[in-house]
Amino acid sequence: MPATLPAPRPGLLEGATVFLDIDGTLLELADDPEAVRADGPTRALLRDLAERLDGRLAMVSGRSLEQIDLILGPIAQALPVTGSHGLEYRWNEVWARPERLAVLNDVASAFHSLAQTWPGCLVEEKSYGVAFHWRLAPQARQQAETMAVQLADSHALKIQHGKDLVELRMPGGDKGQAVRRLMARKGMIGTRPVFFGDDLTDEAGFAAARALGGHGVLVGERALNGSSTAATLALPSPHAVRAFLRAFADGTAEVPE
């Protein structure tokens, strides 16, 4: 990883509030986003980490709350969870979410039509957005991005770029907003936020964490190729993230490579 982004030291999380993205950060990316699931050891890691942090562990994802529940299983109900890039969240069984815009159905229809012309492309419908994935058909990127711009302009939606995807979503939220919201809660006020993420969608979370005296930890490919980022630290892969978090949860001094 670039020398300008050192690896986090084991003591970083002492007294901190930890924010975790899921896809590409806690878990490896998959060709089919619907196939992503946390295994038993990862679910146990989240349970142990939440206990070690006295509950100061939050999941912040572009996925919907329902998708996060499917991926993480029962442990998701015990954690503060923010989905849809900050537009919806749940904590202590209290849900907050806006009304879904009907125009997202038009976007989904247009994306599905495009996907039919590019075998391997996938459309992911979320609570407050629709994503077009071209991981298995990268030649579809230009046409997908052009369509996304046109649809965003005509429906007043926000374009969110990610790894091998473009998403159109309702405006009004980002992962930085999620960090600021939770850091104002009792038990988290005055602690140091540490946000782990891998994608452009996580940059707002990194910036918010830094503004509150904490750190962003950039994970994976963008950390390895020297991409511009608001993060201050880096880890090379989701495997390294899990190893780092497990070492902290267990109270061990050394982090496995």
N, C-alpha and C positions, 0 to 999 in steps of 0.2 A: 504494500500500500504506500501511497505517497508519504515522504518524510514529513510533510506539513500536517499530516493527520496521524498522530500517534495512536497506538492502541490504548484503550482505557486501563487504568490501574485498578487492581482488585478493590481498593478502598473507596472507589468512586461512589458506590451506591450506599455507603453508610450514611444514614439519616436522610436519604434522598427519597423523592417520589419518582417512580419509574413509569414511563409511557412506552408501550410497545405497539408498533405496527405489526401486522400479521404476515401478509404475502411478501416474500422476499427478505423478510427480517427475522421473524420468529420461525417461519416455515419456508421451505424451498418453494420457488415458483413451479407451477405445473402447466402443462400444455392445455389441460382442461381445468379452468378455475373451479368448476363445480366438484372436481374430484379431490380438492384439498381438504385434508383432515389432520388434526393433531393426534399423534399416537399417545399411548398410555404414559410413557416417560415424559413427554412434553406437557401433558395435562398435570402430571404430578409435579413437574417443575414449577408451573404457575401456582399451584396450591402452596408449595413450600416457599416460593419466593414471596407470595402475598403474606404469609405468616412471618417470614423474616423481616419484612418491611412494615409490619403492623398495619397491613391493609393498604399501603400506599403504592399500589400497583394498578395501572389502568391500561386497557386496550383501546387503541385509537386506529381505526381502519377506514378504508374507502368502502368496505363491504357494508351491507345492511345488517341491522341487529339480528335478524333472523338467520342470515348467512353465518355471522359470527358464532351464534349459538350452535349451529350445525357443525362448524369447524372445531370449536373448542370443547363442546360437550357441557356437562353440568357445571364445570368450574366457571363458565362465563356468567352464570347467574350470581356468583359470589363476588364479582369484580365490577368496578365502574367500567362501563363499556360505551364508547362513542363510535357510531357508525356513519356511513355516507358522508365522509369528509367533514364531520362536525355538525351535520344537520340534525342528527338524532342521537339521543343518549339515554342511558339507563343506569341508575344507581339506587341500591336498596329498594328494588322493585318499583321505583318511580320512573315512568317513561316520559320523555319529552320529544315530540316529533311534529313537524308541520304537515299540512295537507299536501298530498301528492298532486302535481300538476298533470292534467289530462294530456297535455302536448307530448309528454314522454312516451305515450302510446304510439304517436305518429313517428317519433324518433325510432322506437323499437321496430316498427314496421319497415321503415326505410333501411335501417341497418340489416334486418333479416333479409330483405330483398337483395342488398349488396352482397351479403354473405353467401347467398345461393350462387353467385357468379364467381366466387373464389373458394373452391374446396379447401377446407382446413381452417377457414376463419370462423370465429365464434362470436355470438352476441350474448352479453351478460346483462340481464335486466335486474336492476336493483330498486330499492324503495324510492330513491330520489334521483336516479340516473340510469343511463344505458351505456354500456361500454362495448366497443367493437375491438376484438382481439385478432391480430394478424400474426401471431407468433409462428404458426405453421405455414403461413403464406405471406412472407414479407413483401412480396411484390404488390400486395393490395394496399400498402400503406398510403401511397399518394392519393388514390381515389377515396379511401376512407377519410383521410384528413380533409380533403376538399369538401366532401359531403358534410362532415362535421361542422365546418365553418359555415356552410350555407344553412344548415339546420339551426345552428346556434343563433345566427343573425335573424332568422325568420321567427324563431320561438323565444328569443330573449333568454337563452340558456348559457351556462358557463361551460367552456371547453376545458377539460382536464386531461393533460397528456401524461402517459405513463409508459412503462416498459412494454413495447410491442402492442400498444393499445391507445385508443383515444376514447374519452368518455364525455358525454354531454350530461350535465346535471343541473339541478336547481341551484340558483345562486344563493349566497347568504351564509355560507359556512366554510371553514377550513380547519385543518388540524391544529393550527395555532390558536384558534378560538377555543378548541377543545382543551388545550393545555391551560389557557388562562382561566377558563371556567372552573376546571377542577382544582387549580392551584388557589382558588379563592375559597375553597371548602375547608371546614374545620378539620384539623388533623393534617392538612397539607400546606396550609398557610405557613410561610417562613421556612419551609424545607426547600431543598435544591432539586429542581426538575431535571431529569435525564431522559431524553427522548431518543429512542432507537428507531431508525427508519432507513429505507433503501432508495426511495424513488423521489421524483420531482414533487409528488404530492406531499412528501414529508418535510419539505423545506420550510413551510410555514410553522411546523411543529418545532424544528430546530431553532428557528429564529425566536419563537416565543420562549423556548427554554433558556436560550442565551440571555434574552432580555430580563428574565427573572433570576439571573445569577447561576444558571445551570449549564448543561451541555447537550449538544446533539451528537449522536453516534451514527455515522453513516456506514451502511452495511453493503457489502457485495461489490458488484461491477463498477459502480460509480466511484467507490472508494479506491478501487484498484487502478482506474484509468485517469485519476486526477481531475475529475469533474469539479466545476465550481459549486460550492456548497456553503451553507451557513453552519454546517456541523463543525465541531472542533476535534472530534475523535473518530476512529474508524475501526471496524472489524471486517474481515474478508468474506464472511459467509454466514448464513443462518446457523450452520453448525457451530461456528465460533461464538455466535451470540448465545446459543443454548449452553455451551461450555462455560462461558463467562458468567452467565446467570446462575448456573448450577454451582459453580465454585463459590459464588457469594452466598447462595442459599444454604450451602453446606458449611460455610465458614472456613473453607480451606484457603490457604495462602496463595497457592499457585493455580493459574488458569491453564487448562489443557490447550495445546495447539489445535 
